[in-house]
Amino acid sequence: MTATTGAETSGARAGVMAKAETLIKALPWLERFSGRTVVIKYGGHAMTDAGLRHSFAEDVVFLRYAGLRPVIVHGGGPQINSALARNGIESTFTAGLRVTTPEAMEVVRMVLTGQVQRDVVGLINRHGPFAVGMSGEDANLFTAERKRAVVDGEPVDIGQVGEIVEVEVGAVRALLDDGRIPVVSSVARGDDGEVYNVNADTAAAALAVALDAAKLVVLTDVEGLYADWPASDEVIDRLTADELAALLPDLSAGMVPKMEACLAAVRGGVPRAHVLDGRVPHALLLEIFTDEGIGTMVLPSPAGADSHEEGP
């Protein structure tokens, strides 16, 4: 039998007390968000790194057990690129948008709904019968119209790329009311009979607005919105919708759709939108359940200044 010293007992007690303090500090956020919907755009490194994929699934299940109603919208750019290459289809981009021929659209649809979505659903369902996969085509969740890129001020046809014009959330609400976690692929139907590839950031924002979500959370591969990149790596922790709109023209191409999604969500009535670094394990929990929060938060204008004391 091994003797236990007083120092070891004291250290163990301190560890337990620290855990209890962490749980108690989460209480205000549990009270605020219990029963509320949170839409999470899932992509980037968090989707391709095995460890981060598992921690993301754990975070989402934690939210569900904590009384929140998480909804996941996912893209799958790296997986689509690999599948197109295997099928001998070149990946071409115009004005930052994937040119989507009918042949490419078949691959995009297959990868998003048949591979990426199934992986996400499977990881979550290791913890219980929660996740249900949906495409934006299912129950007419997303209806889109053909989107054209703008090059030198002129519209350019880029194929089956869509812009969401209507969201029908009945099926998603039914799943949430049944205690499920919808996992939505960013594919949409068109009234013209076409199937469209839609930007997952945009789709997540549209869904957050339609569901009256309490938050939109966009996971990405940077720490947040930088104040003066590349001259500085200082992250803007919060800003209003009007402040963000003024910054948009000068943002890097990769950040534009993410910040546009946050802007659209907040202007559409979502109280808060966040861009988080998905490379940080348990980034979702750090944002939702701690005073400090991480990443960049977008608030409505002009109420943003008055919301500073309310926390994440």
N, C-alpha and C positions, 0 to 999 in steps of 0.2 A: 504494500500500500504506500503510495507516494504522498508525502506530507505537502500541504499547501501553505505557503507563507502568507503573512498578512498583506505584503505588498501585492502578491498575485491576486488575492481576494479583492483588494481595493481596486486593482486595475480592471478586473472583470466587472466589478460593480460600476466603475466609471464608464466602461463600454456599454453596459446595459442602459445606464442613465442617458448616455448620448443618443442611443437608439430611441428611447422614449421621448427625449426632447425633440428629435427630428419628426417623430410622428405627431406630437402635439403642435409643432409649428405648422404642420400641413393642415391642421383643423380648419382655419379660416378659408382655405382654398377648397377643401372638401365641402364645406357648407355652401360656398358660393357656386360651385360648379356641379354639385350633385344633381342629377336629372337633366343636365344641359348637354347639348350636342357639341362636339368638337370635331371639325373636319381637318384631316391631316393629309397633306400632300407628301407622298413617300417616293423618294428617288435618290439619285446620286450615289455616293460611296456607301451610304447606309444600306443600300439595296444590294451591293455587290460584295461587301466584306462579310464573311461568314459570321464572325463574332457579333458584328453590329446588327445583322439580320435577326439573330436570336434575341439580342437585347431589345430591339425594336418590338418584336412580338411580345416580349415580357412586359414592356411598357404599356402596350395597347391593352393587354389583358388586365394589367393593374388598373388602368383607367376604368375598364368595364366593372371590375370588382369594387372600385371606389365609388361607383354610382354614376359615372359619366357615360355618355353615349357616343363612343368614337366611331367615325366613318373614315375610311382610308380611300384616297384616290391615288392611283399610281401610274407612272409612265414606265419607260423601259428602254431608253435610248441605247445604252451599250449592248443590251441583249438583241435589240432590233438590228443594230449595225452588224453584229456577228452573224445573225441569221441571214441577212441580206447577202453578206459576203459568201456564206456557204452556198447560197442559191445563185451565185453569180450575178447579183443585182447591185449595181453601183449606188453608193449613198451620196446623194447630191443635195446641197443646201443652197437656197436662194434667200437673201436677206434674213438669214438665221433660221429659216423654216425648211423642213425636209420636203423635197420634191417627191410626191407620193403618186407614182404611176399605179394603174390597176394591179400590176404584178407585185409591186412593192406593198400595196395595201393588203394583199392577201397574206403576206409575210407579217406585216405589222399586226394585223388582227390575230393571226395565229399565235404570235409571240406574247402579245399583251394578255389575251384571254386564255390561252392554252398553256402558257409556260409561267410567265411572271406572276399572274394572278394566282395560279395554283400553288406556287411556291409560298406566297404570302399567306394564303388561306391555310396551307398545311402547317406552317410554323405556328400560327396562332392557335390552331386546333389541337396542337400538342398539349395545350393547357385546358382544353374543354371544348364543348361543341358550340363555338361562338361564331366563327367567321363564315360568311356566305359570299361567294363571288358573284359579281354582276358586271355586265358590260353596259356602257352607256346606251347600247341598243335595246337592252332588256326593259320591257314595259315602257318604251319610249322615254327613258330617263333623260337622255340628251338628244335634242334635235338640233342639227347644224346646217349651215349653209356654206357653200364653197367660199373659201377665203383666198384672196389673191395677195401676193407679196407686192411691195412697192419698191421699185428700183429706179433711181434717178427721177422720182416723181411720177413714174408710170406703173400701172398695175400689170403684174405678170402672173400668168396662170401657173400654179405649182401642183396641179393635180388634185387628188382627193384629200386635201387639207381643209378642215372645217372650222367654222366659228360658231359657237353655241348661241342659238337664238331662243331656245325654250328648254325649260327643265321641269320634268314631271316627277315629283318626289314621293308619290303614293307608295310605291313598292319599297323604297328606302325607309320611309316612316314605319311601314308594317314590320320590316325586319327589326328596326330599333325597338319598337313596342314589344316585340317578341324576345328581346334581350340579346339579339344577334349583333354582330359587327360586320357591316357591309364593306366589301372590298371591291372597289369600282375601277374598271379599266377605262382609259380615256379614249374610247371609240364611240362615235355617235352615228345615228341614222340621219338621213335627210329626207325631206318630203319628196325629193326627186328620185327616191329609190336608191341613191348612192349610200355607201358607208364611208365615213370620214375619220381620218386621223386628227384628233384635236389635242392641243397642248394641255398637259396634265395640270399645270399651274392654273391655267384659265378655267379648266373644268372644276378644279377644287374650289376656286373662288365662287363660281356660279352655283355650285351645289351648297356651299356654306350660306350664301344669301338666301337661296330657296328654302333651306331647312331652318332659317332663323338661328343659326349656330351662335354659340357664345364666343367661339374662337375659330380662326383659321390658322393652322400651323404649317409652314412650308419648310421642309427639311432640304438643306442644300449642302454644298461642299466648302463653304466659307463660314467665317465666324458670325457674319451678319453683314449689314450694309456699312461699308467703310466711308468715313467722312471725307477722305481725300486720297483715294487710291490712284496710283501706287506710291505717292509721296509719303503716305502714312498708313499704318495698319490700325488706327484708332477706329473702333466700331461705334456707330451711333446707336445708343441703347433704346431710344424712343423718339418718335417724331410724329407730327400730325399729318393727316392726309394732304393738306395743302402744301406743307413743307416737302412731302415726298413728291408731289406732282411737279414742284419747281425743280427738283433734282433729276427727274427721269430722263430728260434729254441728254444728260451728261454721263449716264451710267454705262457700264460695260455691257456688251450685248448679252452675256450670260445672265446678268442680274435683272435685265429689263422685264422679262416675262414674270419673274417671281415677284418683283416689286409692283408691277402692274396688277398682278393678282391680288396682292395685299390692298392696293389702292381701291380696286373694284369691290372687294369684299367690304371694306370699311365704309365706302361711300354707298354701298348697298344695304347697310344696316347692321353688319357684323361689328360688335363692340370693339374687338381687338383682332389684329392680324400679326403674326410673328414669322420672322425668318430665322431659323435655327441651324446651327452647325450639326448636321447629321453624323459627323465623324466622332462626336462626343458621345460616349455610351450613356444611355438613359437621359438624353437631352430633353425628351418630352417631359419627363418627371421633374427635372430641374426647372423647367420653365413654368409648369403649371402649379407645382406644389411648394415652391420656395419663394422667399421674399426677394432674393436677388434677381432671379431670372437670368436668362442668357440670350444672346442674339439681339435682334432689332425688333422692337414692337411699334406697330403703326396704330395710331388712335384717331378717332374722328376729329374734325375741325368744326368749330373752335373749342370744343369741349376737352381737347387733349391736354391743355394746360391745367384744367381743373382735375384731371384724372391722375395726376402724378402720384398722389398719395394712395391711390387704390391698389397699386401693385400690379403684378402681371395679369 
